[in-house]
């Protein structure tokens, strides 16, 4: 247990993720901005969270909503100015909140000055900041792109008669980390933000930064799923260690890598403290659970099973039992709303399943990450027409499906559950027009359920609301360090209706029971030794302190007991 009690603020903190475009508009243009976030800092502080993760606010032409950066040390005009950013950071510090920003350095925007110069000439000093393939060598070996209509990651540019590499949009050319000058530029931009007082980075697709620059043909063993190939470049850990040595080690900051393609057997290569690379990362095993195999954006035909859900979390907890640290999340800007995906957003079960999932994230080992609106149980919007969507991923895949003659009604049905726009609808503040997000028509439509209780104002005044339960659960985690550092033991492994586990730290043991069922359930836990199970929190009134070994759970009930021997 000694290793687990190496206390760090980023282990004990609760992270609140803000998608700035959708959080609060302050100037009536329908787009959220920095001054909008400033206006809501007291609300964020009231949640009990400690760390804000802010999605990109850098200068960008917005091909991919800010993940195409044209200036790593500038602020997007749509969001405000650097003075606004400085005021935001100052306001956060005054409230004891820490700020984590996005680091997007696998690729830049094609409107970044580096790329503008790079494509002017093969002799440009910036040429080697990006990956180029001269056309006289023929067609470059196939590389798959997430956001390209033809799924082709090589784009021909006539100016120098060459192709450039883009794992994402054609407007997101990949940076060439093999060039030490490029790495130095990245490190300098990181220092710029740390010197301002930023407390860390969430690193976008960070395993993709290393490439084999001989660009070999893709190995057949990947069978069309190229993500693991992209995530295991030959110099990846060299670069991460160098980044730590040159930058991260010089500041008291946290790092979390977005790590698609990284398996559980590789986990400690990134976060073993002795390796001096990252603090934690997001794995994608859970995010693949309800998707067709090797199809990131295609919903599976069969429902996911709770036993599979439990195995994923239990296996990853075990990976960090002695070394490293994990992260916990159920949704973010790239995936649908958690209550719609992992709970039940029907009117009957919405409240219990939203609070049950909050209980889960806040009672597991690993830093918990909550996405804005998760604290009030925001749900998928499920757009039924393509003209409602704004996400480049949905729009490009729609064009690809249309070009292939696929059933477009089936495509839209899939997007109702899979689209990233489900997670990007504006924050629901109250029942006024546009739910208090803006005085203008928002950049993306607001979910109509803002008018029926899924908003902050209504929930503030209800002591039993999803919002106030969230606050209580955050405080419970802070009051009981065993819920942060304690050992995790899975119970009822084969149950498809109840997720049960204990958290144990020294003499303190806690029992967590989570129903994932629409039916009432009774479970027997005779293997636990206790004289009294003291009720600490529940999202249902039927729970009470007990000496019994039989526990009765309402649909989607969550309960935490402290066990007394």
N, C-alpha and C positions, 0 to 999 in steps of 0.2 A: 504493500500500500504506500510505501515511502515515495515511489516514483510519482504516484498519482497526486500526491500532496505538494508537489512543487508548484506553489501558487503563482498564478499569472493573472493579470487583469483581463486578458483576452480569453482565458478559460472560464472565468466567473461571470463575464459580461454577457448580456443579452443583446443581440444585434437586430436593428430595425432597418430594413432595406427600403430606400426611397427611389422610385422611378420619377425623376424630377418633372418630366413632361406631364405627368398625370397626378401630381400631388396637390398643388394649389397654384392657381393663376392669380397674380397680383395686379396685372395691368390690362385685363380685359381683352386679350388676344386669343383666348381659348387654349393657351398652352401654359402649363405649369412653369414656374421659374424660381430663382433663388430667393427673391423677396417673399414669394409665397411660402417657402419653407421657413424663412425667418419668422413669418407671422404665426407659424404653427409650432414653434419650438417649445412653448410652454405645454402644449398638448403632448408632444413627444416625450418631454420630461415626465409628465404625469403618468405615462405608461409604466415607468419603472425601468425602461431599457437604458443601456449604458453607451451603446455604440451605434452610430448611424453609418450605414453603407450607402453611399450616394452613387447611383449609376452615372455614366459619363456626362459631364457638363462642359467638356472642352470644346474648342472651336471645331465645327464640323458642318459639312453640307447636308448631313442628315439622310444619307442614303440608307443607313441602318440605325436610325434613331440614336446617333451619337457614338456608335461603335466604329465609325469611320472618322478618324481624327485628323484634322488638317493643321492643328497647332497644339502640341502637348503642354504648352505653358500659357495657353490663352483660354478665354471663356466664350462659349457660344453666345452670340448676340441675343438670340431668342430667349436665353435664360438670364441675361443680365450682364454685369461687368465684373472685373476683378475686384473693384471696390465692394460690390454686392457680396462676392464670395468672402472677402475678408470680414465683412460684417456678420455673415453667416457663421464663419468659424469662431469669431469673437463671441457671438451669442451662444454658441454651443459650449465653448470653454466656460463661460460664466455659469452655465447650468450643469457643469460636470459631465457633459456629453463628449464622447470622442468621435472623430470622423475618419472613416475609411473610404477611400476613393477607388475607382476602377483604374487599373493599369491595362491598357489595350495595346500591346506591343508585338503581337504576332503579325499585325498588319497595320497600315495607316490608311488614310484616305488617298485617293488618286489626286486630290487637290492639295495635298501637303506639298510644301515647297521642295522637299527632298525628291518626291516622285516627279514633280514638274521638271526639275533639273535632270533627274535620272533618265528620263525618256528623250531628252533633247539630242543626246549624242552618246555613242558607245564609249567616247573618251571622257564623258562627264565625270567630275570627281564624286558625284553622287550615284554613278551608275551601279556601283556595287553595294548600294544600300538596299537593293531589291534583287529578286531572282529573275534573270533574263536568259532566254534560250534563243540563240541566233537562228534565223529562218533557214540559212544555208545548210544547217545540220538536219533539215527535214522537220517533220512534225514531232514535237516533244513527246516523251513517254506520258501516257495517260495519268492525269491526276484528277480526282473527283472534287467538285466544289459544292458547298452547302447551298449557295444562293444563286447559282448560275442556271439560267433557263435550260441550257443544254447539259448541265452537270459537269461542265468542262472547266478545270481550274487554270487553263492556259489561255490567255487573251492575246491575239495578234495586234501589234502596234506598228503601223506602216512607217512612222518617222524614222526608226532605226532598223526596220525590217527584222523585228524580233518579237518573241512572245514573252509576256510577264506572267508570273505565278500569282494566283489568288485563290486561296482555299475557301474564301467566302465570296462576296459580291465582286463583280468586275471593277467596282469602285473602291475595293479594299485590297490593294496589292500587298503581298506578304513581304515583310521586312527580312533582310538577310543578316541574321545574327552571326553568321560566320565571319562577318566583317567587324573587326575590333572597333573601328571608328563608329559604326552604328551602335554597338553596345555602349560605348562611351556616351553617345548622345542620349540613349535611353536612361543611363544611370544619372546623367546630369539633370534630366527632367524629373526623375524621382527625388533627387536631392532638393530641387526647387520647391516641391510641395512639402517635403518633410521640414525644410527650413521655415516654411510658413506656419508649421504646427500641425499638419495632417498626421494622423496616428497610424496609418497603415494603408495597404492596398489589397483589393481583391483583383487577382490577376487573370484576365480573360484568356481562355484556351492556352494557358501557359505551357502545357506539354508540347504544343505544336511548333515552338520557336526554332527547334533544331531540325535541319533538313540534311539529307544526303545530297550534296550538291553535284554528284555525278548523275543525279535524277534517274536512277535505274527503273526498269519496268516494275510495276507493282507485283509483289509476290502473289502467286495464286492462292496461297493459304488463307488470305483474307477474304476471299469469296465475295467481293463487293462491299464488305464492311471495312472501309479504309481507315476508320478512326484510330484503332490501335496502332496501325502503321504510322500514322501522322504523329501519334503521341509518344513515340519511342525513337526519336532521332538520336544519332550517334553522340552528340555533344550536349544533350539536354542538361544532365546533372553538372557538367562542367560550367555551363552558363549560370545555372541557379546558384551554385556555390560561389562563383565569381560575383554575382549580384549581391549575395549575402556579405561577402568579404568587403566589397567596394562600397556598399551602401547600407544594407539593412542592419548590419552589426553595429553601425555607428549611431543608431537611434533606438529609442524605446518604442517600437512599433509592432504591429501584428501583420501577418501575411496569410492570405488564404488563396490558394490556386483553384481556378476552375479546371478540372482535370478529366475531361472525356477521354476514354480510351485507356485509363489507368486501372489496372486490376488490383485486387486485394493483396496479391503476392508482391506487388511493387510499392505498397503504401509507405513502408518505412524508408524506402529510398528517398522519399521526399520530405518526411517529417520526423525521422529519428533526430533527436536533438544534437547528437554527436556529428551528424553530417553537415549541419549548418547550412540548410537550404530554406525550406518554408516551415511555418508553424502548423498549418493544417491545409486541407484541400477539400473540395466538393467532388465526391465520386458520383457516378451516374447509374449505379446498379438499380436504385429505386426508380429513377426516372425512366428506366427501360421496362419496368415490370408490367405496365399495361399497354406496351407497344409491341407491334409485330417484330419478330427477331430481325435485327439489323436494319430496321426501318424506324428512324428516330421520330418521324412525324405521322406514323400510321398507327391508329388505335388497334389493339389486338381484338380478334373476333370473340375470344373467350374471356370471361372476367378473371381478374387477378385473385389470388388466394391469400388469406391472412397468414397462413403458414409460410408462404413465400416472402411476404412482407416482413415477418418476424425473423426469418432466416437471414435476410439481407442485413438487418440491423444488428442481429446477434453476431454474425460473422465479422462485420466491420468493427464492432465493439471489441471483439477478441483480438483483432489486428493491432489495437492500440492498448492492450492490457498492461504491457510493461514499458513500452516506449511510444513516443509520439502523442498526438492528440487528434481527435476527430471533429467533424462538424455535423450539425443536424439541420436539415431543412426539408420542407414538404412542397414548397413552391417558390418561384421567383419570376423575374421578368421574361424568362424563356419558356415557362411551363404554366399550365392552367392552374386555376385557384384550388387550394388544397381541400377545402370543404366539398367542392364539387367532384374532385378527383379521388380522394381517399376517404371521405366521409359520405354524407348524404344530404344534399341541399334541398330536399323536399321540405315543404312547410312544416310537416310533422316532426322531422328529425334534424332540421338545420341547426337549431340552438345546441342540442346535445352533441352532435357530431363536431361542430366547430370548436366547442370547449373541450371535448375529448381530445381532439388533435392538438390543441394548445397544451393540454396536460402532458401528452406524450412528448412533445418537443422539449418541454421544460423539466421533465423528470428523467431524461436520458443523459448518459455521459457524452460529452462533446459540446462545443459551443453552439447554442441554438440561434438560428437565423429566422426572423419573421419578415414577411413581405408586407408592405403597407396595405392596410385594409384587412389583413388576416386577423387583426385584433377585434374587428367588428364582424367577421364572418362573411366578407365579400365573396361573391360567387361568379362562376362563368357567365358570360353574357350570351354566348351561343348565337352569334350572328347567322342569319339564314340567307344572306345575299352577299355576293362577292364585293359589291360596291360599298359595303359597310366596313370591309377590312382595310387596314392600313399597313400591316406588316409585310415587309419585302419577301419574307419567306413564304407566306400564304399566297401572295400575289404572283410570285414567280412560279411556284408549284402549280397554281391554277393554270397559268399559260402553258406550262409543260404538259399538264393533263389534257388541256384542250387540244394541243398540237398532236398528242398521241391518240386522240379520239376516245379518251376515257369518259366514263359517266360522270358529268360534272355535278349532278345531284348527289351522287355518292361522295364526291370530293367535299362538298359543303357539309354533308352530314358528319364526315370525319373531322372537319375543322371546328365544328361546334364544340367538340371536346378537346381537340388537339392544338388549336391555334394559339400562338403566343399573345394575340390580341385579347384573349380571355383575361389575361393577367394585367393588361395595360389600361383598362378602362379607368376613368378618373376617380379619385378618392371621393367617397360619399360622406359629406360632412353634415348635411341637414336635409330638410324637405323643401327648401326653397328651389326656384328654378335652377337647373344645372347642379343641384345638390350642394350649392355653396362653393363649388370648385371654381366657377368662373361666371362672369356676367355675360359672356359671349357663348356662341356655340362651340363646344369643346372639339379639340382635334380628333377625338375618338368618342363615340357615343357613350353615354352613361347608362349603366344598368338600371332599368326601371324599378327594381326592388328598393332603390334608395327611398322611395316614398312609402314603403311599408316596413319600416323598422331597421333596415340595414343601413344605418347612418349613425354618425357619432352623437349628434344632438339627442336623438331619442334614447340612445343607450346610456348616455351620461346620467340620465334621470331615472334609470332603472337599476336598482342594486343587484338584480339577478341577471343583468344583461351579459352578452358575450364579452363586451368590452370590460366590464367591471370584473368578470371572472378572470380575464386575462391579467388584469392588474394584480388580483389576489394571487394568482398562480406564479407570476413573476416574483412577487414578494416571498412566497413560500420557498422558491428555489434559493433565494438569497439568504433566507433564514436557516436553511438546512444544507450545510456543505456536502452532506452525503449525496444529495441530488446532483451535485456538480462532480465530485471526485470519487464517490463511492463505487465499489465493485458492482457490476451488473450480473444478475443471474436470471436466466429465462425459466419461467414455470409454464406448465400446460402447453408444452411445445407443439402438440398435435391439434390443439383446439383451433377451429376455423371461425370461432365467434369471439373469443376473448384473448387479449394480449395481456399476460400477467408476468411481472418480474419484480425482483427485489433490488434495492440499492443498499449497500452495506459499507459503512466506514467505521472502523474500530468497533465500538459496542453499539453503534446506532444502525438500526435496520428499518427499512421502509418498504412497504408493499404497494405496488401500483397495479391497479386493475382497470382495464380499458375494454369496453364492449364495442365491437365492430358489427353488431347485429341489429336488425330491425325488430327482433323478438326479445322478450325478457329472458334472462339466462341465470342459472345457478351453477356455481363452481365450488368444488370441494378442494381445500388446500390443507390436508391433514399432515403433509410432510413438513410444514413450517412449525417451529417451536416458539410459542408465545402464550402468555397468560392473558394478554389483552391487546386488541388491535385498536389503537387510538386514532379516531378519525381526524385527519388534518384538513382535507378539502374534498368536495364532491360537487359535480355539476347537477346533482339530483337530490331532492330532499329525503329520499328513502334511506340514505346511508347514515350509519350511526356507529359509535364505538361499540365493539363487540368482543366476546370471548369465544364465539362460535368459529368453526372451521368451514362453515358453508356461507358463501357470499352470494347475495341476490342482486343482480344488476339489471337495471332498466335498459331499454334500447339506447345504445351509444353512451351509456353512463361511464364516467371517469371517476375514480376514487383513489386517494392516497391515504394509507394508514402508517402510523409509526408503531412498530411491534415492540411490546414490552415483555421481557421474559420473567 
